[in-house]
Amino acid sequence: MLLPVEDSFQETISFKIFLEIENYLKESNWCYYKYNSEILNILGNYKNNLSAHLRNKNVLRLVSDKTKAGSLIKINVFKKNRGARVRLIIYGSNGTDILFDETEDINELGLNKITLVLKNWLNLFSKEIPYDGKIVGILGDQFTIDMGNEIGLIEGSLVKIIRPIVKRKHPLLKRIVDWETKEIGSAKIFLSSDLSSQGKVYDYEPKQKLKIGDWVILDKKKDSSKTKIDDDFSIRVKNKDFNFGRLGQFGILLSFGTGSATSNESSQNLRKIGGALLGIDSNLELWFTRNFWFEINYGKNFGSFEKEEGSFDAVTSNSSFSQLKIKFGYKYLPLGFYYGPQIDGYFGFANYSFSIDHLQTVKLTSISSSGFLMGIKGNMPIIEDLRGFIAFDFLLGSSFTEETTLNGEVKSSSHFHLSIGGDYKFAKNIKLLAAFAMDTSNGTYSDTANSKFKQSALKFGVSFNF
């Protein structure tokens, strides 16, 4: 990640240098450039004296920890006679280790001259990097690397996995000059895109297991055609199939299901009505980053309920069920955004409304249940282009409000939601969806009296990435 450039020319050239070097890093094939917008948010509290704070090791460590950057690039340009003194420092992922540090005096103050020196140093640094990629996700013997096609990792590539043990620093310059490493195992790449790859270990060194941060080195000496691994994949990922950069997705589904409403004054006096419900659901999901997201769900179902159980005269009631959910979530990605399982934890607000006619004799009327929403969702690949999911959420401190009071004050209430389903990648930005969902709202008035509303449905639809 490129830090803000520091200069002594009233910032007249720092931004131009930043843009030039940023474009160079974006176009290079030896690193994955991470935009520094996250840095600007983190350093907002230090804007009054930013240059001084960027020389503070604790601040650099904070930036590194928050952004998860592999390295931090810092550029200083200070006035020197009629020219400038240029310095490039590259810090490691901990924000403390110095991986590269060079200084040069330039006789002329020209943007092209300064950026040429910096690019030459960055090219030199790229040849000193002791690995081709790092492991960023692990699931059993499978792993995800933070580099892909651009460094030569393609389907079938063989790699070595090593782990840095001891770093050796220059006694005077204090920069890292060498690493002591140990070999963990050998692996084969079976999925590759521009920005990431996935592989599987076929041979471990004794008593070794993978860890996040292990180094991956392309093994050009071995013949991949002669190396087989269990459950080898015959998938070739096109270069731009998985380029992340979309804002979110919008989905719409048709719902076919049933619903019921139950009033229970005692174990011998249960009254229940129910029937079919048809409707439509929609959801809008926005991605702030690969991990953080925001979602709005709204759905409405309509039907007609009739007597199903209990001692009361036959009735017919118009009915409907609607829901509104506003969710904020975090997505845990053990193997990265595109591969392996995804686990979402989320919270927010939800409101559920069960609408029926006012039925005095059945002790039932329209109700709404709302409160603070908490939930978890997991999904994982089943076969190529097909993923399955399961989600569960509930209301914490839920309300249970009758439109017209029939049963008195509610002592306790609850609402639970469960959904199971899957999605199929039909086209590049289109998925086909199918799910079974169930909602239950319950209000308790006394030890023997309660009301319960249930809805369950099969849903089929489509979602669009944008």
Secondary structure, 3 states (H helix, E strand, C coil): CECCCEECCCCCCHHHHHHHHHHHHHHCCCCCCCCCHHHHHHHHHHHHHHHHHCCCHHHHHHHHHHHCCCCEEEEEEEEECCEEEEEEEEECCCCCCEEEEEEEEECCCCHHHHHHHHHHHHHHHHHHCCCCEEEEEEECCEEEECCCHHHCCCCCCEEEEEEEEEEEECCCCCCEEEEEEEEEEEEEEEEECCCCEEEEEEEECCCCCCCCCCEEEECCCCCHHHCCCCCCCCCCCCCCCCCCCCCEEEEEEEEEEEEEEEEECCCCCEEEEEEEEEEEEEEEEEECCCCEEEEEEEEEEEEEEEEEECCCCCCEEEEEEEEEEEEEEEEECCCCCCCCCEEEEEEEEEEEEEEECCECCCCECCEEEEEEEEEEEEEEEEECCEEEEEEEEEEECCCCEECCCCCCCCCEEEEEEEEEEEEEEEECCEEEEEEEEEEEEEEECCCCCEEEEEEEEEEEEEEEEC
